[in-house]
Every structure is written in C-alpha cells, then in structure tokens.
Amino acid sequence: MNDKLLEVLETLNYPTIIVDADNTPLWANRKFLRLQGISREKLEKSELRHKIREVLADGLRSGELNFEKKGKSHYFQPIRSPLKTEDKKLAVITLFDISKRKQFQAELLARQEMFEKLSEYLPEGIVLCHETIVYSNPAFEKLIGYSGSELRSKTLEELISPSQQPAMKKEFRQLLLREKSKLVSTLQLTAKNGENIWVRIKSSLLLQGGKKLFLTIITDITEERSEMQRLNKLAD
C-alpha cells in the first residue's frame, strides 16, 4: 500500500480502514484501533479480521454501525470508497460519528410519544400536519368522523369548508414563511357524514427532525355559535 496514502489516512479525525474486496480489514488508522481497543498487531490476526469484516458488512448493508466502548454506545455511518490500485481491489471505509444525531432522534421520539399520550386525554382536537396529516388525537377523530388511518391521506385544508379554503391556504402559507408566528381563526370543517362543524383553530409551526410541521389545536364551538344565534334572535 502507498505510504503517502497511509500517512494521510492516519491524520484523519475519523476511524478509517482499508479493506479488500470482501471487506476484510488490511490496515486501520489509530482512530479505529482506539475505538476497537486493539493494537495494529492484533488486527493482523485472522480471527479478529474475520469478525471485523462481518461487522463492517452488516454496517454497510444497514448504513449504520454500533460499537460499545466503556458501556456507552457509539453510532457510525460507514462510507466505502474504492481505491485505485494495480494489484488488488481495495477500498477505504470511513466511519462518521452519528451518535449525537441518534441521541437527538431518540429524544425527539420520546417527546413525540409523550406528546401523543398526553393529547389522547385532551378534549380539544390535536392535529400534526406535514403536507398530509401525520397525527390526530382521538378527540379530533371523533369530531370529524374519520379514523386516524383515513386522516393520514388527507390534508387539514381539504377538511375545511370549500368556501373558506382559499383564505385558509393563504393563512397557512404565511405561517410556513414565518410571516406570522401563529394562526387563530374560526371556520367550518366538513365531517365525514357531510355535516359542517364550526371550530376555532390555533396553529403554529414546529421544526421536528428537519421537517416543518403544523401543530393545530381545534375546539368545537358549534354549541357556542348556536347559543349566540339564539340570543341574537331573542334580542331582535
């Protein structure tokens, strides 16, 4: 192997391995050796090389490697790049640390699960939208008459009364572009049975895992409006 290449790979801040066509490790930089807690001499033993080859092959298939060190999990994304050599088909596998990303994703999932559990007990409808509806709580599903799975193929906008859709699309776009921090409006939703339901909505924009989501709280005000109309008639 080219000595200059090995010098360059040794200076990298990422665990790096040179492998053959079968992903058997032939050389590794100090970052990789420290990660594995092994010496360069130990890497040359066939039994260990075979074990590492299997781990690398699994990681390349799944796109993720997990190493345990001092009781702590370290997650890496392996990238395989071919090396141009005259005698052998070699490649460099570089391991990029994605531990923080994995931790963030786990925390995000935990928060989402907590949010969903809490929202199941709320009397108001709760809807999360990313293009289509990605989550709806039982209160909203009962109000609108659609099941959660049916709502996954719908947008919140298409549940709004047709006459109000153009204005609400504009409002949601302003929210998406951060021209306003929240959206508060009174409108009609069309239930599955065709009934129009008066609701008050409060929407805000959330960033979750790089995605922009609309969080909307929906309150049924049908009875409230009916009572107001009744009082107005009495006043007349």
C-alpha positions as CSV (number, residue, x, y, z in Angstrom):
1,M,0.0,0.0,0.0
2,N,1.1,3.5,-0.7
3,D,2.9,5.0,2.3
4,K,1.8,8.6,1.5
5,L,-1.8,7.4,1.4
6,L,-1.4,5.8,4.8
7,E,0.1,9.0,6.2
8,V,-2.9,10.9,5.0
9,L,-5.4,8.4,6.4
10,E,-3.6,8.4,9.7
11,T,-4.2,12.2,10.1
12,L,-8.0,11.9,9.6
13,N,-10.2,12.6,12.6
14,Y,-12.4,9.7,11.6
15,P,-11.9,6.0,12.2
16,T,-10.7,4.7,8.8
17,I,-10.0,1.2,7.5
18,I,-8.5,-0.2,4.3
19,V,-10.3,-3.3,3.2
20,D,-10.1,-5.8,0.3
21,A,-13.0,-6.8,-2.0
22,D,-14.6,-8.9,0.8
23,N,-14.3,-6.1,3.3
24,T,-11.6,-7.9,5.3
25,P,-9.5,-5.2,7.1
26,L,-5.9,-4.9,5.9
27,W,-5.0,-1.7,7.7
28,A,-6.6,0.8,10.1
29,N,-5.7,4.2,11.5
30,R,-5.2,4.9,15.1
31,K,-8.7,6.3,15.5
32,F,-10.2,3.0,14.5
33,L,-7.7,1.0,16.6
34,R,-8.6,3.1,19.7
35,L,-12.3,2.7,19.0
36,Q,-11.8,-1.1,19.0
37,G,-9.3,-1.1,21.9
38,I,-6.9,-3.1,19.8
39,S,-3.3,-2.8,18.6
40,R,-2.2,-2.9,15.0
41,E,-0.5,-6.3,15.6
42,K,-3.8,-7.7,17.0
43,L,-5.6,-6.5,13.9
44,E,-3.4,-8.8,11.8
45,K,-4.9,-11.9,13.5
46,S,-7.2,-13.7,11.1
47,E,-9.9,-14.5,13.7
48,L,-10.3,-10.8,14.6
49,R,-10.1,-9.7,11.0
50,H,-12.9,-12.1,10.1
51,K,-15.1,-10.7,13.0
52,I,-14.5,-7.1,11.9
53,R,-15.3,-8.0,8.3
54,E,-18.7,-9.3,9.4
55,V,-19.4,-6.2,11.4
56,L,-18.4,-3.9,8.6
57,A,-20.5,-5.9,6.1
58,D,-23.6,-5.6,8.3
59,G,-23.0,-1.9,8.8
60,L,-22.6,-1.2,5.1
61,R,-25.9,-3.1,4.4
62,S,-27.8,-1.2,7.1
63,G,-26.0,2.1,6.8
64,E,-25.1,2.1,10.5
65,L,-22.6,0.7,12.9
66,N,-22.8,0.4,16.6
67,F,-19.7,0.0,18.8
68,E,-19.8,-0.4,22.6
69,K,-17.0,1.3,24.5
70,K,-16.9,1.6,28.3
71,G,-20.6,0.8,28.5
72,K,-21.5,3.6,26.0
73,S,-22.9,3.1,22.5
74,H,-21.2,4.9,19.7
75,Y,-23.0,5.0,16.3
76,F,-21.3,5.5,13.0
77,Q,-22.3,5.8,9.3
78,P,-19.8,3.8,7.2
79,I,-18.8,5.2,3.8
80,R,-17.0,2.8,1.4
81,S,-14.8,4.4,-1.3
82,P,-12.8,2.3,-3.9
83,L,-9.0,2.7,-4.1
84,K,-7.3,2.6,-7.4
85,T,-4.5,0.0,-7.1
86,E,-2.8,-2.1,-9.8
87,D,-2.7,-5.4,-7.9
88,K,-5.7,-5.5,-5.7
89,K,-9.3,-4.3,-5.5
90,L,-9.1,-2.3,-2.3
91,A,-11.4,0.3,-0.7
92,V,-11.4,2.7,2.2
93,I,-14.1,2.6,4.8
94,T,-14.5,5.8,6.8
95,L,-16.8,5.9,9.9
96,F,-18.6,9.1,10.5
97,D,-19.8,9.6,14.1
98,I,-23.6,10.0,14.2
99,S,-24.0,9.4,17.9
100,K,-25.4,12.9,18.6
101,R,-27.9,12.6,15.7
102,K,-29.0,9.2,17.1
103,Q,-29.4,10.7,20.6
104,F,-31.4,13.6,19.2
105,Q,-33.6,11.3,17.3
106,A,-34.2,9.2,20.4
107,E,-35.1,12.3,22.4
108,L,-37.3,13.5,19.7
109,L,-39.1,10.2,19.5
110,A,-39.6,10.2,23.3
111,R,-41.0,13.7,23.3
112,Q,-43.3,12.7,20.4
113,E,-44.5,9.7,22.3
114,M,-45.1,11.7,25.4
115,F,-47.0,14.4,23.4
116,E,-49.2,11.7,21.8
117,K,-50.0,10.1,25.1
118,L,-50.9,13.4,26.7
119,S,-53.0,14.5,23.7
120,E,-55.1,11.4,23.9
121,Y,-56.7,12.8,27.1
122,L,-57.3,16.3,25.8
123,P,-60.9,17.3,25.0
124,E,-59.6,19.6,22.1
125,G,-58.7,18.1,18.8
126,I,-55.0,17.9,18.1
127,V,-53.6,17.6,14.6
128,L,-50.0,17.5,13.3
129,C,-49.5,18.1,9.6
130,H,-46.6,17.7,7.2
131,E,-48.2,18.0,3.8
132,T,-50.8,15.4,4.9
133,I,-51.9,14.7,8.5
134,V,-49.3,12.7,10.3
135,Y,-51.0,12.6,13.7
136,S,-54.5,13.2,15.1
137,N,-55.8,12.5,18.6
138,P,-59.0,10.7,19.5
139,A,-60.9,13.9,20.2
140,F,-60.4,15.2,16.6
141,E,-61.2,11.8,15.0
142,K,-64.4,11.6,17.0
143,L,-65.3,15.2,16.0
144,I,-64.6,14.8,12.2
145,G,-65.8,11.2,11.9
146,Y,-62.7,9.8,10.2
147,S,-60.4,7.2,11.7
148,G,-56.7,8.0,12.2
149,S,-55.7,5.9,9.2
150,E,-58.2,7.6,7.0
151,L,-56.9,11.0,8.0
152,R,-53.3,10.1,7.1
153,S,-54.1,10.5,3.4
154,K,-55.8,13.9,3.9
155,T,-54.6,17.5,4.5
156,L,-56.2,19.7,7.1
157,E,-57.1,22.2,4.3
158,E,-59.3,19.7,2.4
159,L,-61.4,19.2,5.6
160,I,-62.1,22.9,5.6
161,S,-65.4,24.1,4.1
162,P,-64.7,24.8,0.3
163,S,-65.7,28.4,0.5
164,Q,-63.1,29.1,3.2
165,Q,-60.2,27.0,1.7
166,P,-58.6,29.8,-0.4
167,A,-58.3,32.2,2.5
168,M,-57.0,29.5,4.9
169,K,-54.4,28.3,2.4
170,K,-53.1,31.8,2.3
171,E,-53.0,31.9,6.1
172,F,-51.1,28.6,6.4
173,R,-48.6,29.8,3.8
174,Q,-47.9,32.9,5.8
175,L,-47.3,30.7,8.8
176,L,-45.0,28.5,6.8
177,L,-43.0,31.5,5.6
178,R,-42.9,32.9,9.1
179,E,-44.8,36.0,8.1
180,K,-46.8,35.3,11.3
181,S,-46.0,33.4,14.4
182,K,-49.4,31.7,14.9
183,L,-52.7,31.4,13.2
184,V,-56.0,31.8,15.1
185,S,-59.2,31.5,13.1
186,T,-62.9,30.5,13.3
187,L,-64.0,28.3,10.4
188,Q,-66.1,25.3,9.4
189,L,-64.9,21.8,8.9
190,T,-66.7,19.2,6.8
191,A,-67.2,15.9,8.7
192,K,-67.2,12.5,7.1
193,N,-71.0,12.5,7.2
194,G,-71.2,15.8,5.4
195,E,-72.1,17.9,8.4
196,N,-70.5,21.3,8.8
197,I,-68.8,21.9,12.2
198,W,-67.9,25.3,13.5
199,V,-64.5,25.2,15.1
200,R,-61.8,27.6,16.4
201,I,-58.3,26.7,15.4
202,K,-54.9,27.7,16.8
203,S,-52.0,26.7,14.6
204,S,-48.2,27.2,15.0
205,L,-45.2,26.0,13.1
206,L,-42.9,23.3,14.6
207,L,-39.5,22.1,13.4
208,Q,-39.0,18.4,14.1
209,G,-36.1,16.4,12.7
210,G,-35.6,19.0,9.9
211,K,-39.3,18.8,8.9
212,K,-41.7,21.7,9.2
213,L,-44.9,20.7,10.9
214,F,-48.2,22.5,11.6
215,L,-49.5,21.9,15.1
216,T,-53.2,22.7,15.2
217,I,-55.5,22.8,18.3
218,I,-59.1,22.5,17.3
219,T,-62.0,23.4,19.5
220,D,-65.6,22.6,18.6
221,I,-67.7,25.8,19.0
222,T,-70.9,24.6,17.3
223,E,-73.0,24.8,20.5
224,E,-71.4,28.2,21.4
225,R,-72.4,29.6,18.0
226,S,-75.9,28.1,18.2
227,E,-76.4,29.8,21.6
228,M,-75.1,33.1,20.3
229,Q,-77.5,32.9,17.3
230,R,-80.4,32.1,19.7
231,L,-79.6,35.0,21.9
232,N,-79.3,37.3,18.9
233,K,-82.8,36.3,17.8
234,L,-84.2,36.9,21.2
235,A,-82.6,40.4,21.2
236,D,-84.2,41.2,17.9
